[in-house]
Amino acid sequence: MTTARTPGQLIAELLSERGWSNRVLSMVLGVSEPIVSKMVGDKRPIDPAMALALEEVFGVAAERFAALQSQYDLAKARLEVRPDPKRAMRAAIYGHLPVADMIKRGWIDVEDTRDPDAVESALCRFFKVNRIEDTPAISFAAKKSNEGAPTPAQKAWLHRVKTIASEMLIGTYSPQNLNTAISKISALRAHPEHMERIPRILAETGVRYVVVEGLPGGKIDGVCFWLNDVMPVIGMSLRFDRIDNFLFVLRHELEHVRRRDGLREPVIDVDVGRTPEDELEEQESIANLAAREFCVPKKDMDAFIARKAPYFTESDLIGFAKAMKVHPGVVAGQLQFRTQKFNLFRNHLASVRKFILPAAEVDGWGNVHPIEM
């Protein structure tokens, strides 16, 4: 059995078995003797053509020569090539963090994206750390299927929300006033344009409300966390610009605040209201229930569906919405979810983003929120 670890050692063994000299092999192969000597001494690599020629001569598969050559080359390279710790860092920066999108959004300022040192410095300023490897690993409770560590896009988005919220100057949070705030917001559900009042209502309650446009691939609807355990923060991405989704996500996050969820770690909500209940943690099921009751009480929605299913008319929708004192789009959204017919009354899913952005602390949609450096 061969003990050869290099292609040269294998050739030497085969020559010894046959009692051949390098000169004999050179004549058999039709090459010069120095070439054979270099191959035996592993000073000349065995290319595919030579591996096939040796296969014919010795009856040893060409793949064997090729494999030994590859292993030998790699082992030699490991001894000769110096490890570059910066290479792994560049992989983390360019391969994981959404650098291009962060530059596009004005979060980091870099003249040449091909300059890793400049990019690293800019990211350190963004995350407010001295070294890129010290970037805070913000833990969170992500819902749906992406459990575990935050994705880079989610991590950057969350940090942006936290930075903006930290610089807001509003009153002290009052749990006693939170229910009052929810009641005030409930009274606005019939008119999309009234959504502009919500940031002020939350600020008066001491809730820091921030709207940050999501990064590609982030898939975040909202987040709830606390600053210094006493200042609740709600961040939203408004990635679905429709009144039903906005009110559902907002009430979902307000329930997290009311229950003091997110004190230990931020609660990032992905695909709010669209994840099967049996896949959710208890705090998410509770927040979803509160949000659905807020949009359209379950008993009323059940009765409406029982009376009108399987056919729902425009007048049915509008009449029920009027009775519930909500916009028809709110009913349409709940009806789509309950029936799983997402084409129902899509024309009623009114836009709200245009009313919210002028009144809130916003980053995105062409606006770069000023950050103190």
VMD Tcl script that draws the C-alpha trace (Angstrom):
set ca {
  {0.00 0.00 0.00}
  {1.40 3.38 -0.98}
  {2.41 5.86 1.72}
  {3.02 8.68 -0.75}
  {1.83 12.11 0.36}
  {2.98 14.01 -2.72}
  {2.84 13.24 -6.44}
  {6.67 13.06 -6.53}
  {6.72 10.47 -3.75}
  {4.15 8.38 -5.64}
  {6.22 8.45 -8.83}
  {9.35 7.49 -6.85}
  {7.52 4.50 -5.33}
  {6.29 3.35 -8.74}
  {9.79 3.65 -10.21}
  {11.22 1.64 -7.30}
  {8.63 -1.11 -7.74}
  {9.65 -1.53 -11.37}
  {13.36 -0.99 -10.84}
  {13.29 1.97 -13.25}
  {15.52 5.00 -13.19}
  {14.48 8.55 -13.95}
  {16.16 8.15 -17.35}
  {13.98 5.14 -18.19}
  {10.80 7.03 -17.31}
  {11.95 10.03 -19.34}
  {12.36 7.84 -22.41}
  {8.98 6.16 -21.84}
  {7.23 9.51 -21.47}
  {9.22 11.17 -24.23}
  {10.43 14.03 -22.04}
  {13.84 15.10 -20.81}
  {15.40 13.49 -17.75}
  {15.56 16.83 -15.85}
  {11.76 17.10 -16.20}
  {11.31 13.68 -14.59}
  {13.77 14.58 -11.84}
  {11.81 17.75 -11.05}
  {8.53 15.82 -10.92}
  {10.03 13.23 -8.57}
  {11.35 16.04 -6.39}
  {7.98 17.84 -6.40}
  {9.60 20.84 -8.08}
  {7.45 20.54 -11.19}
  {3.66 20.16 -10.83}
  {1.79 17.28 -12.44}
  {-0.66 18.87 -14.87}
  {-3.74 16.99 -16.18}
  {-1.95 15.91 -19.42}
  {0.99 14.46 -17.47}
  {-1.39 12.74 -15.01}
  {-3.03 10.97 -17.94}
  {0.38 9.96 -19.35}
  {1.44 8.53 -15.98}
  {-1.87 6.65 -15.81}
  {-1.00 4.92 -19.09}
  {2.51 4.07 -17.91}
  {1.84 2.88 -14.35}
  {-1.86 1.91 -14.43}
  {-2.59 4.32 -11.58}
  {-5.65 6.54 -12.05}
  {-4.86 10.05 -13.23}
  {-7.19 11.33 -10.49}
  {-4.75 9.97 -7.89}
  {-1.89 12.08 -9.26}
  {-4.17 15.11 -9.59}
  {-5.46 14.74 -6.02}
  {-1.98 14.45 -4.54}
  {-0.85 17.48 -6.54}
  {-3.81 19.52 -5.30}
  {-3.22 18.51 -1.68}
  {0.49 19.25 -1.98}
  {-0.13 22.68 -3.54}
  {-2.61 23.60 -0.82}
  {-0.31 22.45 2.00}
  {2.55 24.41 0.47}
  {0.38 27.51 0.15}
  {-0.64 27.27 3.82}
  {3.03 27.52 4.74}
  {3.82 30.34 2.33}
  {0.71 32.54 2.47}
  {0.33 34.70 5.53}
  {-3.17 34.84 7.11}
  {-4.86 38.20 6.62}
  {-7.23 39.00 9.52}
  {-8.54 41.94 7.53}
  {-9.90 39.54 4.92}
  {-12.46 38.10 7.36}
  {-13.37 41.61 8.43}
  {-13.92 42.68 4.82}
  {-16.16 39.65 4.37}
  {-18.20 40.73 7.39}
  {-18.46 44.30 6.13}
  {-19.18 43.75 2.45}
  {-20.76 40.32 2.60}
  {-23.10 40.80 5.54}
  {-23.82 44.40 6.44}
  {-25.99 46.22 3.85}
  {-23.27 48.79 3.18}
  {-24.55 49.97 -0.20}
  {-28.05 50.59 1.14}
  {-26.72 52.35 4.22}
  {-24.69 54.69 1.99}
  {-27.70 55.28 -0.24}
  {-29.83 56.15 2.78}
  {-27.21 58.63 4.03}
  {-26.51 56.64 7.20}
  {-22.81 56.41 6.44}
  {-20.66 58.75 4.35}
  {-18.04 57.04 2.18}
  {-16.48 58.43 -0.99}
  {-15.08 55.14 -2.26}
  {-16.91 51.95 -1.29}
  {-13.87 49.96 -2.42}
  {-11.84 51.49 0.42}
  {-12.44 49.03 3.31}
  {-10.71 51.25 5.87}
  {-13.01 54.18 5.03}
  {-16.07 51.95 5.11}
  {-15.01 50.46 8.44}
  {-14.49 53.91 9.96}
  {-17.89 55.06 8.71}
  {-19.60 51.99 10.17}
  {-17.86 52.55 13.50}
  {-19.25 56.08 13.57}
  {-22.71 54.79 12.71}
  {-22.72 52.12 15.42}
  {-20.78 54.41 17.80}
  {-18.02 51.92 18.55}
  {-14.22 52.14 18.42}
  {-13.77 48.91 16.44}
  {-16.08 47.30 13.91}
  {-15.87 44.01 15.78}
  {-17.37 45.80 18.79}
  {-20.61 46.50 16.92}
  {-23.32 45.82 19.51}
  {-25.01 42.49 18.96}
  {-28.50 43.73 19.72}
  {-30.44 40.66 20.75}
  {-34.11 40.49 19.93}
  {-37.12 38.25 19.77}
  {-37.80 37.92 16.06}
  {-41.02 36.31 15.10}
  {-42.04 33.92 12.34}
  {-39.23 31.79 10.94}
  {-36.16 33.97 11.47}
  {-35.36 33.12 15.07}
  {-31.89 33.62 16.43}
  {-29.47 36.44 15.78}
  {-30.75 39.51 13.93}
  {-30.02 39.76 10.26}
  {-27.58 42.54 9.29}
  {-30.38 44.60 7.74}
  {-32.52 44.25 10.86}
  {-29.54 45.10 13.06}
  {-28.79 48.30 11.15}
  {-32.47 49.31 11.08}
  {-32.91 48.73 14.80}
  {-29.78 50.73 15.60}
  {-31.10 53.64 13.52}
  {-34.42 53.58 15.40}
  {-32.60 53.47 18.73}
  {-30.30 56.37 17.81}
  {-33.19 58.61 16.73}
  {-35.30 57.69 19.76}
  {-32.38 58.44 22.11}
  {-32.23 62.02 20.85}
  {-35.95 62.77 21.16}
  {-37.05 65.26 23.80}
  {-40.52 64.36 25.05}
  {-42.29 64.02 28.38}
  {-42.03 61.22 30.91}
  {-43.89 58.02 30.11}
  {-47.11 57.54 32.00}
  {-48.66 54.05 32.00}
  {-51.82 55.60 33.38}
  {-52.19 57.74 30.26}
  {-51.49 54.94 27.78}
  {-55.07 53.65 27.78}
  {-56.27 57.20 27.24}
  {-53.94 57.52 24.27}
  {-55.25 54.26 22.81}
  {-58.81 55.55 23.17}
  {-57.85 58.79 21.39}
  {-56.27 56.85 18.53}
  {-59.36 54.64 18.33}
  {-61.47 57.71 17.65}
  {-59.31 58.46 14.58}
  {-59.84 55.11 12.83}
  {-62.49 56.40 10.39}
  {-60.30 58.92 8.59}
  {-56.83 58.23 7.10}
  {-55.89 61.91 7.28}
  {-56.38 61.84 11.05}
  {-53.42 59.49 11.39}
  {-51.23 62.61 11.42}
  {-52.33 63.22 15.01}
  {-50.96 59.94 16.33}
  {-47.26 60.91 16.79}
  {-48.31 63.83 18.97}
  {-50.69 61.71 21.03}
  {-47.92 59.19 21.68}
  {-45.41 61.91 22.55}
  {-47.82 63.35 25.11}
  {-47.97 59.89 26.69}
  {-44.17 59.62 26.78}
  {-43.90 56.99 24.04}
  {-41.06 57.67 21.61}
  {-42.51 56.95 18.17}
  {-40.03 56.62 15.28}
  {-40.63 55.76 11.64}
  {-37.64 54.35 9.72}
  {-38.01 53.03 6.21}
  {-36.95 49.40 6.13}
  {-33.78 48.18 4.44}
  {-34.12 45.63 1.61}
  {-34.55 42.18 3.09}
  {-35.31 43.47 6.59}
  {-39.02 42.52 6.55}
  {-39.62 44.37 9.80}
  {-43.05 45.83 10.60}
  {-42.29 47.23 14.03}
  {-40.24 47.05 17.19}
  {-40.78 47.73 20.88}
  {-37.97 48.32 23.35}
  {-37.13 50.55 26.30}
  {-34.39 53.08 26.95}
  {-33.05 52.88 30.50}
  {-36.06 50.73 31.44}
  {-38.34 53.79 31.71}
  {-38.67 55.20 28.19}
  {-40.70 53.03 25.78}
  {-39.88 53.19 22.09}
  {-42.04 52.11 19.18}
  {-40.36 51.91 15.79}
  {-42.30 51.23 12.61}
  {-41.26 50.76 8.99}
  {-44.65 51.44 7.30}
  {-43.61 48.90 4.68}
  {-47.29 48.28 3.85}
  {-48.87 51.66 3.16}
  {-52.48 50.81 4.05}
  {-54.67 51.95 6.90}
  {-55.56 48.49 8.20}
  {-51.95 47.35 8.46}
  {-50.80 50.59 10.05}
  {-53.44 50.49 12.78}
  {-52.92 46.78 13.43}
  {-49.13 47.08 13.78}
  {-49.41 50.24 15.88}
  {-51.88 48.67 18.31}
  {-49.76 45.51 18.40}
  {-46.71 47.54 19.49}
  {-48.77 49.56 21.97}
  {-49.81 46.30 23.61}
  {-46.14 45.40 23.98}
  {-45.62 48.77 25.70}
  {-48.66 48.30 27.90}
  {-47.37 44.88 29.02}
  {-43.79 46.19 29.32}
  {-42.53 43.70 26.74}
  {-39.08 44.46 25.38}
  {-37.55 45.52 28.69}
  {-34.85 42.86 28.55}
  {-34.36 42.82 24.78}
  {-36.04 44.52 21.83}
  {-39.05 42.73 20.40}
  {-38.82 42.92 16.62}
  {-42.05 42.04 14.85}
  {-41.90 40.55 11.36}
  {-45.02 39.93 9.26}
  {-47.33 41.11 12.04}
  {-50.77 39.57 11.81}
  {-49.82 37.24 8.98}
  {-48.12 34.47 10.95}
  {-50.20 31.43 12.02}
  {-51.13 31.72 15.68}
  {-49.71 28.30 16.56}
  {-46.25 29.53 15.49}
  {-46.29 32.56 17.81}
  {-45.00 33.06 21.32}
  {-47.56 33.98 23.97}
  {-46.69 37.68 24.04}
  {-47.20 37.90 20.28}
  {-50.57 36.15 20.42}
  {-51.67 38.55 23.14}
  {-50.53 41.57 21.13}
  {-52.28 40.26 17.99}
  {-55.53 39.73 19.90}
  {-55.42 43.28 21.22}
  {-54.74 44.61 17.73}
  {-57.64 42.71 16.15}
  {-60.03 43.82 18.88}
  {-58.86 47.38 18.32}
  {-59.44 47.28 14.56}
  {-62.81 45.48 14.63}
  {-64.03 43.61 17.73}
  {-64.10 39.87 17.11}
  {-67.71 39.36 18.15}
  {-68.85 42.05 15.71}
  {-66.67 40.68 12.92}
  {-67.97 37.16 13.57}
  {-71.57 38.34 13.39}
  {-70.94 40.29 10.17}
  {-69.33 37.31 8.45}
  {-72.07 34.95 9.67}
  {-74.75 37.23 8.19}
  {-73.11 38.03 4.86}
  {-70.83 35.11 3.91}
  {-69.96 33.95 1.36}
  {-70.90 37.07 -0.60}
  {-69.92 40.55 0.60}
  {-71.12 43.63 -1.23}
  {-69.73 47.14 -1.31}
  {-72.74 48.45 0.59}
  {-72.32 45.70 3.21}
  {-68.72 46.75 3.78}
  {-69.42 50.47 3.98}
  {-72.47 50.03 6.19}
  {-70.63 47.79 8.66}
  {-67.62 50.11 8.74}
  {-69.89 53.04 9.51}
  {-71.52 51.12 12.33}
  {-68.09 50.27 13.76}
  {-66.94 53.89 13.30}
  {-63.89 52.81 11.31}
  {-62.66 53.35 7.78}
  {-63.89 50.70 5.30}
  {-60.26 49.75 4.68}
  {-59.94 48.59 8.30}
  {-62.86 46.20 7.83}
  {-61.52 45.12 4.43}
  {-58.17 44.20 5.95}
  {-59.78 42.11 8.69}
  {-62.13 40.50 6.17}
  {-59.20 39.54 3.94}
  {-57.43 37.95 6.88}
  {-60.50 36.05 8.08}
  {-61.53 34.75 4.65}
  {-58.00 34.48 3.17}
  {-59.39 36.22 0.09}
  {-56.85 39.00 -0.34}
  {-58.49 40.50 -3.42}
  {-61.58 41.60 -1.48}
  {-62.17 45.37 -1.47}
  {-58.55 46.24 -2.14}
  {-59.68 49.63 -3.41}
  {-60.59 50.57 0.16}
  {-57.11 49.98 1.61}
  {-56.35 53.68 1.90}
  {-52.80 55.06 2.06}
  {-51.70 56.64 5.35}
  {-47.97 57.15 4.99}
  {-48.37 60.59 3.42}
  {-50.22 61.76 6.53}
  {-47.89 60.22 9.11}
  {-44.47 61.19 7.74}
  {-44.82 64.97 8.13}
  {-45.82 64.57 11.78}
  {-43.38 61.91 12.98}
  {-39.65 61.48 13.58}
  {-38.80 59.97 10.20}
  {-35.82 58.51 8.39}
  {-36.29 57.32 4.83}
  {-38.26 58.04 1.66}
  {-35.68 60.63 0.69}
  {-35.37 62.09 4.19}
  {-32.22 61.59 6.27}
  {-32.91 62.21 9.94}
  {-30.23 64.49 11.45}
  {-28.10 62.61 13.97}
  {-25.74 64.22 16.48}
  {-22.23 62.78 15.99}
}
mol new
graphics top color blue
foreach p $ca { graphics top sphere $p radius 0.5 }
foreach p [lrange $ca 0 end-1] q [lrange $ca 1 end] { graphics top cylinder $p $q radius 0.2 }
display resetview
